[in-house]
Amino acid sequence: MAELIARLDSAATDFTARFARLRTSQRDAAEDVTAAVRAIVADVRQRGDAALLEYTNRFDRRDVTSAVQLEITDCTAALERIAPAVRDALGEAAARIQEFHERQRQDSWRYTAADGTVLGQWITPLDRVGLYVPGGQAAYPSSVLMTAIPARVAGVREVIVVAPAPAGQLAPVVLAAAAIAGVDRVFTVGGAQAIAALAYGTETIPAVDKICGPGNRYVAAAKALVFGQVGIDMFAGPSEIAIVCDGLTEPDWIALDLMAQAEHDEQAQAILLAPDRAFLDRVAASIGRLLPTLERSAAIAGSLAARGALIAVRDLDEAIALVNQIAPEHLELSVADPDALLPSIRHAGAIFLGRHTSEALGDYCAGPSHVLPTAGSARFSSALGVPDFQKRGSLIGCTPASARRLGAIAEALGHAEGLTAHARSAAIRSGQ
């Protein structure tokens, strides 16, 4: 019987090669969809709503002939219809997300330098943003909260949500989340065609300044193509988790954490690193026992087989060194003293501290946004947050005295660069 999940050992002679393949497996296996997405984006850009509706009917099995915008009253009605326990959970999650992101908000500032020059930073919110909420394989009200609330805290004037509605069905819980988050407009479109509509605008969907939110590879490819026309949050790919464990956590806890990540889809990646080989055996046994009890067992099994791994390491220091190579979206430190490991961690989208902190809490209700860098991009990018919805500009104001002092410096540098107009522009106000 084939293993449910690969086993790697850092002491093995073939480890370096196998670990490299594990890190690049998604990139190697992913179908190149750029050509198809490029055609969709160009068509929507040229034909607007006509193309948008054609693709919506084709890909989402619908038969719509006009605008696909929902009324905000539809969202508030959905909030009243959903189960009270779910409504309460959404409300509590929203409050925690709001509290966390309030601490991220930046304000404009200025100071006066010794020579009298006024310098500062000018913070302004974006005017209009488009938030993509996935809807193909599951409903994601959490993605509404995790994107719309930071935008609202930042002061964005208009927040637009697009979400696919296969066969015309959009989960009421998604609409309820839109009501709680204070979304302005909701359109039931998805895929690359929705990204193109947000970027270039159509007769019914206005062009936005920035597009944020997770999606499949078609959505990611479309965001890459429209970047420059609009801003984007990041090039997000399939979800990932790396767990570092000292071998003393309940094996069932770790097994479920791995499978929770794997149930997103077969391209998701779940990796456990531990110095205790017997513990890895127990986690593997837990996976085998618990997998049949889960509704999305087929997706989980596919993900674990294609991209998952249980890795035996020499010690926790080596585990962290490997984590820094992975730069995972989510990192669980399931150890006795997680704070002791933090100084050595350089790359991770979100870090979950201690045995009792499951990654699922971050997905739903802990507070920080669950929109995080994937595919190693945590090396250079950050979690979605309030700064993503704000612009930072510079303020510079000179007195006559500081204009003379700075003018002399700028004149010298302008001549050094061969930019005579720069030099004279800087000098003329100081009478030089």
N, C-alpha and C positions, 0 to 999 in steps of 0.2 A: 504494500500500500504506500502510495506517494505521501511525502510529508506535506502537512497543511501549510507549513511555513519553513522557509530555508533556515538552515543552521550554519553560522559562520564562526570561525575561531581565529582571533587575532594572532595566535601563535602558529597557525598553519602557513605553509610555504605559499599557498595560492591565495592567501587572504587579500593582499593588496589588489590583485586583479579582480577578485570577486567583489570586494567592497567598491571598487571603481565602477563595475558594471551595475551594482545596486544603486549607486548614486545617479547614474545616467540612464537607468532603465526606462523611465517615463519619456525622456527625450527621444530615445532610440525607437520606442514602440509607438509613439504618437503619430497618427496620420497627419500628413501635411495638408492643412485645410486652407492655406493662404489663398490659393488661386480661386477656390469657390467663394470664399469670403470677400475677396477683392471684387468679384463680379456682383455680388449682392450689394455691397456698399456703393459701388458706382451706379447701380440701377436705382437704388433708393435716392441717391443724391440727385439723379437726373429726373426721375419720374415721381418722386415724392410719395404721397399717400397711395397712389395706384400700385406702385411696386411694393410698398409696405404691406398693403392688404393682400396682394397676391402671395407673398411669401408667408404671411401669417396664416392664410387659408391652406397653403400647401404643407407647411411644416407642423402646424398646430391643429390640423384636421378641423378647420372652422369654415364657415360660410358667411363672412361679414362683407358688407358692401359700403360701409361708411365708418365714421370715426369710432375708435375703440376706447374712448375715454369713459371712465366711470365717474359718477357724481360722488362728491365727498359724503353726501347723505347715504350712499351705499356703504361707505366705510363705517360711519357711525351706526348704521343699522346692523351691520355685521358684528360690531362690538357688543351690541345688546343681545344678539342671538347666540353667541358662543357660550359654552359652558362656563358657569361662574368661576370654577376653579382655574380654568385657562385664562379667563379675563383677569383674575386676580394675579396670576403668575406673570402675565404680560405687564401688568401695571407695576408690580414689584421690580421686575427686571428693568423696565424703563426708568424707574426712579434711581436704581443703582447705576445704570449707564449714564444718566443725566448727572448724578453726583460726581462720578469719576471724571467726566469730560468737562465739567465746570472748572476743574482744577487745571485743565490744559489751556484754557482760553488765555490769549495774550492780548495785552493792551498796548496802544501806542506809547512811546516814551521819547524824551528828548533831554539833552543836557547842554550846557555852555562850556566850551573848551576854554583853556587859559587865555587864548588869544581873542576871545569874544565870539568865535564862530559857534552858531547853534547847530547841533547835530542831533539826529534822532531817527527813530524807526516809526513808520506810519502803517498801522494795521487796519485793513479793511476786509470785510467778508466778500465772498463771491456773490454775484447777483443771482445766478440760477444754476442749479446742479441737477444732473440726472442720475438717479440711483437704480442700478440693475439688481433685481431680486430674482434668483433662479426659481424655476417652477416645473422643471421637466420630470424629475424622478421623485420629488418630495416637495412639501410646502415649507417655506422658510420665513416665517414671521420674524424670527430672530434677526435675519439679515436686514429687514426693514428698520428695526430698532437700532441695530448696530451701525447703520449708515445715516439714517435720517436724524437721529438725536444729536450726534456730533455736528451735523450740518446746522441744525437749529441753534445749538449752543454757540456756534461760530457767528451766527447772525445772518446766514444766507437768506436772501429775500424770497426766493421761490424754490421749493423742493418738489421735484417730479420723480415719480416712481414708474418704472416699466417692469412688467412681470408677464411671462408667457402664461396663457390660459389654454392648455391642451383641451381640445374638444369643447372649448368655451367655458371651461371650469377653472375658476380661481378660488382657492381655499378661503372661506370666510375668515379664518384666523389671520391670513395675510392682510386682508382689508381691515380687520380689527386693529392690527399692529400699526397700519398706516394712520388710523384715526388717533391712536394713542400718541404716535410720534409727531402729529401735526403736519402730515404731508399735505401739499397743496393740490396736486393733481396725480391721478393714477391712470395709466394706459395699459391695456391688456395685450401687449405685444412683447415679444422676446427675440432671442437670437441675434445674429449679426445685423438683421434688418432693424431691430430696435436701436442698436448702437449707432447705426448710420443715421437713423431719424433724429436721435438726440444730437449728433454731431453737426448735421447740416440743416436740420429742420425740415418739416413737411407742412402741408396745409393745416394740419391739426396739431402736430407736435412741435413746439418751439425749440430752436437750437439752444443748447445749454453751454455753459462755460467750462464745465468739468463733468466727467462721467466716473462714477465710483461704484464699487460692488463686485462680488464674485460672479463667475459664470463658467460655462464649459469652454472647450478649446475654440469653438466658433466665436464665442463672445470675446475671449482673450485675443484672438487674432484680429477681430474687428476693432477692438480698442487700440491695438498696436497700429493698425492702418490709419485710424482717424487722429492719432496723437499728433499734435501740432495745430490741427484745426480746433481741437479742444484739449483741455488738460485731462489726464487720467490719474487714478490713484496708483496703480501698479499693474504689472503684467502677471496676474494671478493664475496659477495652474492648479492641478489636483491637490487635495489637502494632504497634510503630512503630520506625523508625530514621531518623535524620538523619546524614548523613556530610558533614563539611567536609574538603575535600581541596585541597591546593595545586597539584595537577596533576602531581605527580612520583611518585605511587604507581602500581604496575602496574595498568592498566585492568581486567584480568581479576580482580584481587583485589577491586576496588571493585564490579565487576559482580556477583560472587558474593556479596558482603556484602549488596548490595541484594536479590538474589534469595533469599538465605537468609531474610530477613525476610518477603519477599512469599510464600514458600511456606507460611506458617502458614494463610492463607485469603485469600479475595478482598477482605476488608475491611482486611487489613494495609496499612500504608503505609511506603513506602521513598522517601527523598528524598536527593539528592546536591546539594551546593552547592559550586561551584568557580569561581575567577576566570578559568580557562583554558577557553575555548570549544572549542578543538581537543581538549582532554582529554575534555570532555563527549562530543564526537563519537566518540572512541575507546571510551569506556565504553558508549555506545549500541551500537556495533558489537560489542563483547564480549558484551553482553546478547543480541543477535540470534544470535550464533554459539553461545553456551553454553546458551541456553534449551532447545533441542531435546534436549540431553543429560541433562536433569534429569527425575526421575520425576514430580514434581509440576508439570510445565510449564504445565498448564492453569490451576491455581490461581495460579501466579506471573504468568502473562500477564494473568489477570483483575485481580489486585491492581495490577500496574504500570499497566495501562490505566486503571483506575478512580481510583487514589489516588496513584500514583507520580509523580515529577517529577525532571528534571535541571535545576537552576537555575544560570544564569550570573549571577555577582555581580561587583561592581566590585573588591572585595578581600576579604581574610579578615575584616576588621573588620565589613564589611557582612554577611558570612555569619553571624558570631556574633550580630549584631543580629537577624537573621531567625530564627536558632535560638532565641533567647530568646522570640520571639513564638510559635514552635511549641511550646516546652517539651516536647521529645520524650522518649519512654520511654528510648530508647537514643541516645547521641550518640558517633559515632566522630570523633576528631580525627586524620585521616590526613595529618599535616603534619610538617615537619622538627622543629619545637619546640612540641609540644602544651602544655607547661607555660606557655609565654608567653601562650596564649589563655585559660587557666583563670581568671584574675582577672576576665575580662569575661563569663564564663558565669554566668548566674543561675538558669536553669531547665533541668534535665535529670535523668532518673531514675538513669541510670548513664552514666559517661563512660569511653570507651576511648581510651587514650593511645598515639598513634604508629601507624606503618604496619603493624606486625606484630601488632597487637592487634585481632583480629576480634571482632565482637559474639557470634559463636557460642561463643567461649570462656566468655563470661559466662553464656550459656544453660546450659552444662553443668558446668563444672569450675573456673572461676577462683577462686571462693570466695564472693563476695557473692551474696545471693539474687537470682534472676532475676524475682521477683515485684515489679513496678515500676509506678509511676503512669503512666497513659496519657491520651490525649485532652486534653492540656494540663494535667492535674492535677499535673504536676511543679512547677507554680507554688506549690503549697501542701501537697504531700504527699511522702512519702519511700519509699524501698525498704523492703520487708518485712525485719524483722530482730528480734533478741532483744527490744528495747523493746516491740514489738507484743504480746509474750506476757507482759509484766510490767505490774503496776500500781504506781503511785507515790502514796503517801499521805504526809501531813504529820505530824510529831511536834511537839508543843508542851507544854512543862512549866514552870510558874512556881514560883518561891520566894515566900515571903510578901512579900519586898521588891519583887520584880519584878511580882507581882500588884497591889501598890499603885500602882506607876508606870504599868503598862499599863492598870490599871483606870481611872485618871483620864483617860487618852487615850480609851479606849473609851466612858466615860461621856459625855464631851463630844461624841463623834461620834454616839453613840446618840441623844442629845437632838436633835442637828442633823438627824438623819434622821426624827425623830418616833417612834422605837422606844423607848418608855420602859422596857419590860421588859429590853431589851438593856442600857440604861444602868444600871438598878438591879442587874442580874445581875453586871455588871462591877464595880460599886462596892461591893457588899455584902461581898465577901471582904476588902476593904481597910479596912473600918470607916468608909467615907465615907457 
